[in-house]
Amino acid sequence: MFHLHTGRTSLLSFFLSLFLFVSSFPVVAAGSPIPVLSENRKTGQDAPSRTMSSKQVSGTPILGKPQDISRVKKANPHYFVKREKKSINRNLSARCAIIIDGLSGRTLYSKNPDTPRQPASTIKIITGMIAIKSLKNHDKVAVSSKAAKQPRSKVYLDQHKKYLANDLINAVLLASANDASVALAEKIAGSERDFAKMMTLRARLWGAQHTVCKTATGLTAKGQSSTARDLALIFRHVMNDKEFASRMKRVTVKTTDGKTLHNHNKALWQLHGTEGGKTGYTRAARQTYVGKFKRGSDEIIVALMGSEKMWTDLKTLVDYGFTQKKIAASSQRPILLAKEN
């Protein structure tokens, strides 16, 4: 009995001591300054008293509110680029597309850039460039029956006449003339078939490893194909030639016999910064395009294939490309490139 009483007394004494110990700490009322512990405990010196109000504490996002995280993301160029890429991928009708830096060749955006497709008339950029380098402007070019019978687009060449190479080159690059393309091909290589082999070889030399040409026109042919990346690489190369670039920028041009040729590239007067471009369309290829654009000191090359809304797609890609360049210039961090598919 004695031991039980003694145990109870000891237990009561323990709880009483604990209560007195806890009561010795000061009570901080709501709204009172919160004391900050001294950072000079090791030196034994008293630190100046620093306090933080409860208002400051409650207003400081320790883990971050949803709106705080959102603000950080939106201020981050990496987040902006990712968000814009998702938007483009949703709205782009083109099956394949690419944007490359016109100066460095760096890829800024891509969607199935290496998928082979029929190129349609965009392939005429090779036809035109070979003709510029192979013929003099005043050279006379005959028109075969095969050339004259080519389907549209065409400038309706007369089989019984000869034309200046200069006029036919403009007809190919501006008016996308199939008859002029075949006439030039036959003048240079003897046949369209042999000329197409020259085109394929030239594409390889310009870095286009997946382009196979079977025609000088781009009309659908078995075994003929190119990719968005190849078209961009080819156009980047040929636009470095002053004569080629000068021709591509003309909206209209008059031929020697007084006919007016109109450029099919509406971007020249509809899209700011257009330096030149080539359109294309066949039922198999759908709409295709490759072009160069310059705003300030920035240059980009855009290529798209398999589009149903070519001009809308083109504007979306061009604006996105220059936005990326602007972000890269204003950010200290390197630009986050869109991942290639």
Residue pairs with C-beta under 8 A, 6 or more apart in sequence:
28 34
30 54
31 54
32 54
33 51
33 52
33 53
33 54
34 51
34 52
34 53
34 54
34 57
35 49
35 51
36 50
36 51
36 52
38 46
38 47
39 47
40 46
40 47
61 68
73 79
74 80
77 327
77 328
77 330
77 331
77 333
77 335
77 336
78 333
78 336
80 327
81 324
81 327
81 335
81 336
81 338
82 336
84 320
84 323
85 109
85 338
88 109
88 316
88 317
88 320
89 111
91 316
92 111
92 313
92 316
92 317
93 307
93 308
93 309
93 312
93 313
94 111
94 287
94 304
94 305
94 306
94 307
94 308
94 310
94 313
95 111
95 112
95 115
95 117
95 286
95 305
95 306
95 307
96 111
96 112
96 113
96 115
96 117
96 227
96 228
96 304
96 305
96 306
97 109
97 110
97 111
97 112
97 113
97 228
97 302
97 303
97 304
97 305
97 313
97 317
98 107
98 109
98 110
98 111
98 113
98 228
98 229
98 232
98 302
98 303
98 304
99 107
99 108
99 109
99 110
99 232
99 300
99 301
99 302
99 317
99 320
99 321
99 324
100 106
100 107
100 108
100 232
100 233
100 236
100 300
100 301
101 107
101 108
101 299
101 300
101 301
101 325
102 236
102 292
102 293
102 294
102 298
102 299
102 300
102 301
103 299
105 233
105 236
106 337
107 113
107 337
107 340
108 300
108 320
108 321
108 324
108 325
108 337
108 338
109 317
109 320
109 321
109 324
109 338
110 228
110 229
110 338
110 340
110 341
111 228
111 341
112 228
112 341
113 227
113 228
113 229
113 340
113 341
114 210
114 227
114 228
114 229
115 227
115 228
116 210
116 225
116 226
116 227
117 225
117 226
117 227
117 285
117 288
117 305
117 306
118 218
118 220
118 224
118 225
118 282
118 284
118 285
119 211
119 218
119 224
119 225
119 226
119 231
119 280
119 285
119 288
119 305
120 218
120 219
120 220
120 280
120 281
120 282
120 285
120 287
120 288
121 153
121 176
121 217
121 218
121 278
121 279
121 280
121 281
121 288
122 218
122 226
122 231
122 278
122 279
122 280
122 288
122 289
122 290
122 303
123 199
123 211
123 213
123 215
123 217
123 218
123 224
123 226
123 280
124 172
124 173
124 176
124 181
124 216
124 217
124 218
124 278
124 280
125 173
125 231
125 234
125 235
125 238
125 278
125 290
126 199
126 202
126 203
126 213
126 234
126 238
127 172
127 181
127 184
127 185
127 195
127 199
127 216
127 217
128 169
128 172
128 173
128 238
128 244
128 247
129 202
129 238
129 241
129 244
130 188
130 195
130 198
130 199
130 202
131 165
131 168
131 169
131 172
131 184
131 188
132 169
132 241
132 243
132 244
132 247
134 188
135 141
135 165
135 169
135 184
135 187
135 188
136 165
137 164
137 165
137 166
137 169
138 164
138 165
138 166
139 164
139 165
139 187
140 162
140 163
140 164
140 165
141 162
141 163
141 164
141 165
141 168
141 183
141 184
141 187
142 162
142 183
142 186
142 187
143 157
143 158
143 159
143 160
143 161
143 162
143 163
143 179
143 183
144 159
144 182
144 183
144 186
145 159
146 182
146 186
146 192
147 157
147 159
147 179
147 180
147 182
147 183
147 186
148 157
148 158
148 159
148 179
149 179
150 178
150 179
150 181
150 182
150 217
150 219
151 178
151 219
152 178
153 175
153 176
153 177
153 178
153 264
154 177
154 178
154 179
154 180
155 171
155 175
155 177
155 179
155 180
155 259
155 261
156 179
157 163
157 177
157 179
157 180
157 183
163 180
163 183
163 256
164 255
164 256
165 184
165 187
166 256
167 255
167 256
167 257
168 177
168 180
168 183
168 184
169 180
169 184
169 247
170 247
170 250
170 253
170 255
170 261
171 177
171 180
171 255
171 261
172 180
172 181
172 184
173 244
173 247
173 248
173 278
174 247
174 250
174 252
174 253
174 261
174 262
174 263
174 264
174 265
175 261
175 262
175 263
175 264
176 264
176 278
176 279
176 280
178 217
178 219
181 216
181 217
182 192
182 216
182 217
184 216
185 191
185 192
185 195
185 196
185 216
186 192
186 195
188 195
188 198
189 195
189 197
189 198
192 215
192 216
193 214
195 216
196 213
196 214
196 215
196 216
197 213
199 213
199 216
200 211
200 212
200 213
203 211
203 213
203 226
203 230
203 234
204 211
206 233
206 234
206 237
206 238
207 230
207 233
207 234
207 237
208 226
208 227
208 229
208 230
208 231
208 233
208 234
209 230
210 225
210 226
210 227
210 229
210 230
211 225
211 226
211 227
211 230
211 231
211 234
212 223
212 224
212 225
212 226
213 224
214 221
214 222
214 223
214 224
215 221
215 224
218 224
218 280
218 282
218 285
219 282
220 282
220 283
220 284
220 285
226 305
227 305
228 303
228 304
228 305
229 303
231 288
231 290
231 303
231 305
232 290
232 301
232 302
232 303
234 290
235 277
235 278
235 290
235 291
235 292
235 301
235 303
236 292
236 301
238 244
238 245
239 245
239 248
239 275
239 276
239 292
239 301
245 275
245 276
245 292
248 265
248 275
248 276
248 277
248 278
249 268
249 275
249 276
250 263
251 262
251 263
251 268
251 269
252 260
252 261
252 262
252 263
253 260
253 261
254 260
254 261
255 261
264 279
265 274
265 276
265 277
265 278
265 279
265 291
266 311
267 274
267 277
267 291
267 311
267 314
268 274
268 276
268 277
270 311
271 293
271 314
271 315
271 318
272 295
273 293
273 294
273 295
273 318
273 322
274 291
274 292
274 293
275 291
275 292
275 293
275 294
275 299
276 291
276 292
277 289
277 290
277 291
277 292
278 289
278 290
278 291
279 287
279 288
279 289
279 310
280 287
280 288
280 289
281 287
281 288
285 305
285 306
286 305
286 306
286 307
286 308
287 304
287 306
287 307
287 308
287 309
287 310
288 304
288 305
288 306
288 307
288 310
289 302
289 303
289 304
289 307
289 310
289 314
290 301
290 302
290 303
290 304
291 301
291 302
291 303
291 314
292 299
292 300
292 301
293 299
293 300
293 301
293 302
293 318
293 321
293 322
295 322
298 322
298 325
298 326
300 318
300 321
300 322
300 325
302 314
302 317
302 318
302 321
304 310
304 313
304 314
304 317
307 313
324 335
327 335
328 334
328 335
